[in-house]
Amino acid sequence: MMTRRVPMLREIRLGIRTLILHKLRSLLTILGVVFGVGSVVAMLAVGEGASQEALRQIRQLGSHNLIIDSIKPTDEAVAGGGRVRMVMYGLRYLDEARIREGFPAVARLAPAKIIRKEVRLGATRMEMRVVGSTPDWFQLVRRPVVAGRVLTALDEEQGTAAAVLTEHGARRLLANANTLGQSILVDGKAFEVVGIIRSAGGEGAVQTPDQDVDIYIPMTTARRVFGDLTTRRTAAGHEREWVELHAMIVEARELADVEPLAWGIETMLRTSHPDGGYQIRVPLALLRQAEATRRNFNIVLGSIAGISLLVGGIGIMNIMLASVTERTREIGIRRAIGARRRQIVRQFLIETVVLSLTGGLIGVGLGLFIPLVITQVAGMPTVVTAWSLILSLGISVGVGIVFGLYPAARAARLDPIQALRHE
Amino acid sequence: MTRASPVEDPVIELHAVRKIYRMGTEEVRALDGVSLQFGTGEFWAVMGPSGSGKSTLLNLLGCLDVPTAGRYLVHGEDVSGLDDDALSHLRLRRLGFIFQSFHLIPQLSVRENIELPLYYLGWDPAHSAERAVELAGLVGLESRVNHRPAELSGGQQQRVAIARALANDPEILLADEPTGNLDTATGEQIMRLLGDLHGQGKTILMVTHEPEIASFASHQLHLRDGRIERIEDPS
């Protein structure tokens, strides 16, 4: 005389029917979960979008690369005063040679000399950022060639007067593809425009080495023509600056080499530059850091949104408790007919889970829609990940179970005799 | 007080059953030592003034409650010590309830109300729907199977309740003032329906306080202050 179990599907159908009977109430009940899940998905999408944007920018620097910049000491640190000040700092040609020869893990190295000079093209005059570098630069900072070519080994060896404009520089000089072959004057010296390349993209938080560069010329040419000494007029008088190299991009052979190499170079530079004057950036380390930050950020955002999900759950519990009271007689009837306590628990639990899951599904729809609006209106990047959908649906089912358990247990605990008498 | 002659095939046996409620410091002896045998196919009317213990007796017989003391046997099986699950199972398998205020579930159709015991018995939907329609026919409501209880008259609702009570083919039908909420004519129809079921061999235990209704039964049990006052046994 075993009782066969009621199939789950029939229990779910019964639950859905009961809920449809009170459409408005069911809808209002799930609103909390709808907005809870919606905000969890949307918040995670915003967090994910922001972090992926940061990661993209860092990746642009190249995960195999180290970037070493010369840093000008603060004015207080500069010795001497008076009308003519002489400042000497930063990376030396000797450093470049030592890094090239002293570290087998170095695959390529591109030094950069940054000079601010007046540039003329036809009637246009501009103070521009001119960078002297080697062909490797264009391998390490990959930008598409818009027209013409980039600097070659031949330019470097022969110290040619070739100049490659960035789009940014070309725009300022009113140059375009037709300018190729024409002469520009850099501080009065003639250079031939041989190519135009894409500029560093975007205004991200991460400083790329080619940010704000207008013109590239061969390193040998830059050294020969402009030297290492620049003189600047300041309010206090003249300021002379002796800087050999402004930056270096060092590429490691293997990903595993990146951090030991950074450490090795740091150690070496610390001995030769006891006063500092340089800074090493390791995109890989930044990447790791950004990934850790992003995880924490997502957890915080998700938790805040999770609170609204909690509120939604409490809303469901509230309504289910009212429903249990309202349906006391029904519970009594079912119990008198022979329903076990467990079956009453299941009936109410299934109702709450159906409610919260429905709310979750609608909320996911909302959560897919909100990021679109955010991207459209605020221009913020958003990324909806599959796991955030699964997570929030899972949580909404969990909310249904947790907040349905108490009302369901209360329903099942009712004494059938009392329940039948209930009006 | 006991029956004149012992029953050969008792469905239910009560041995010195007591039910004592505690109301604050006071003890209420709702049933105070009731011993009785109900035979298969008998139609009993349980009578008595309010407070005589007839509702308590019906709740015990219906396995909705357990006695404080004494033994209660269904087909020789002692149910006094059973737990809630086992009592639920017993109700589902062997008992059918008919209540004074019908107790249909308002959001379910007539057919679904009749199907309710079959739902818990785990019948498949097709079979249970078939049986429900058949039972609706038996109580003369085949044209109303898709109506909601609220769309039916009181008498019709009680007939639905009877059909539901019969769905699991119970050994015992328990009726609690089945005509209490009905007018005299409708009440008589319901009693004739119960009479028919008795004629077909169902064991029926009915609580009532109206002598005219009790006259439909084959046996009468009169309670007073939780004790058997009188038994009217035609045999």
Chai-1 contact restraints between the chains, C-beta under 6 A:
chainA,res_idxA,chainB,res_idxB,connection_type,confidence,min_distance_angstrom,max_distance_angstrom,comment,restraint_id
A,R4,B,G122,contact,1.0,0.0,6.0,A-B,restraint_1
A,R5,B,G122,contact,1.0,0.0,6.0,A-B,restraint_2
A,V6,B,G122,contact,1.0,0.0,6.0,A-B,restraint_3
A,L21,B,Q107,contact,1.0,0.0,6.0,A-B,restraint_4
A,E330,B,I105,contact,1.0,0.0,6.0,A-B,restraint_5
A,I333,B,H103,contact,1.0,0.0,6.0,A-B,restraint_6
A,A336,B,F97,contact,1.0,0.0,6.0,A-B,restraint_7
A,I337,B,L116,contact,1.0,0.0,6.0,A-B,restraint_8
A,I337,B,P117,contact,1.0,0.0,6.0,A-B,restraint_9
A,G338,B,S88,contact,1.0,0.0,6.0,A-B,restraint_10
A,G338,B,R91,contact,1.0,0.0,6.0,A-B,restraint_11
A,G338,B,L92,contact,1.0,0.0,6.0,A-B,restraint_12
A,G338,B,Y120,contact,1.0,0.0,6.0,A-B,restraint_13
A,A339,B,Y120,contact,1.0,0.0,6.0,A-B,restraint_14
A,R340,B,D85,contact,1.0,0.0,6.0,A-B,restraint_15
A,R340,B,S88,contact,1.0,0.0,6.0,A-B,restraint_16
A,P416,B,L64,contact,1.0,0.0,6.0,A-B,restraint_17
A,I417,B,N59,contact,1.0,0.0,6.0,A-B,restraint_18
A,I417,B,L64,contact,1.0,0.0,6.0,A-B,restraint_19
